[in-house]
Amino acid sequence: MVEKRGAGIWLTHLTLIVGIMLLCFPIWFAFVASTVTQADIIRPPLPLVPGPHLIENYTRALTTGVNAPVATMLFNSMVMALGITFGKLTISILSAFAIVYFRFPGRMLCFWLIFLTLMLPVEVRIVPTYEVAAQLNLLNSYPGLILPLIASATATFLFRQLFLTIPDEIVEAARIDGAGPMRFFRDILVPMSRTNIAALFVILFIFSWNQYLWPLLITTEPEMNTIVMGIKQMFPSGDDWADWPVIMATAMLAMLPPVAVVIFMQRLFVKGLIESEK
C-alpha cells in the first residue's frame, strides 16, 4: 500500500474538502432559504446563515401545498418507494434462484428474455403499460404506482451472478441434511445475499423515490401525488409568485428519506459493492 506523506496528504485532504464544499453548498443554500422569509430571498444578497423561521416554514410546508399537503405526498412517495423496492428485490431474488438452481426447458431463454428488458425502459413502454393499468382499474391507487415498476432485470442479473459463485458443495450438503428448495433458499441463500440485498435496496429505493413520469401519468387525484410531483407543481406559472421558503423546505424534506437510507445502510451498501465474493 502506497501512503502519501508530507505535502501530498495535505493536498489530498484539501482537494477533498473543496470538493465536499462545492457539493454541499447548493444543499446548504436550499436549507438557508427554507429558514428565512420571502423578502429575504428576493432581496439580494441571500444570507448564508439560517434564519429564525425554520419551524414556521417547515410547518407550512408539511400542512399546505399546491394540490395536497406535503405530508401526504411524502407518505405517498414512501409507500411507492418501499413497495417498488421490496417488490423488485423479492421478484429478482426468486427469479435468479429459479434460473440457477432449477433445471427446466427454456431456462436460459427465460433469463435472456428478462435480460433483454434492460433495453426497454419505462419511457419506451409507457403507453401500453398505462393502458393495461387503466383496464385493471389501477389509476389513482398504490398498486398502480407500484406494480408496473416492480420487475428488475438488473437485480435479477446481479443475484444470478452471486448464486453462480456459491460452491456446489453447499448445495449438496443442504440436500444431504434434508433441506428442501425453499428451506435452502431461506436459510442459506438469503443470509449469504445480505450485503447484496442491502446494496440493491439503497439503489432501488433512491430510483423509486425519484420517479416522476409514471406517477404523473397514473395519478389524477391530488391526494395521490408524490413529493417529486409536488415540488414541480409548486413552481409558479405565468405571473404567479413562488413561495420560495416553502418550496425550499419541501425540497429539504424530500431529500431526508433517501439520505437516511444511505446513512443507515452505508456499511452494508459499500460491502455489497466491493466484497470479493460478489
Secondary structure, 3 states (H helix, E strand, C coil): CCCCCCHHHHHHHHHHHHHHHHHHHHHHHHHHHCCCCHHHHHCCCCCCCCCCCHHHHHHHHHHCCCCCCHHHHHHHHHHHHHHHHHHHHHHHHHHHHHHHHCCCCCHHHHHHHHHHHHHCCCCCCHHHHHHHHHHCCCCCCHHHHHHHHCCCHHHHHHHHHHHHCCCHHHHHHHHHCCCCHHHHHHHHHHHHCHHHHHHHHHHHHHHHHCCCHHHHHHCCCHHHCCHHHHHHHHCCCCCCCCCHHHHHHHHHHHHHHHHHHHHHCHHHHHHHHHCCCC
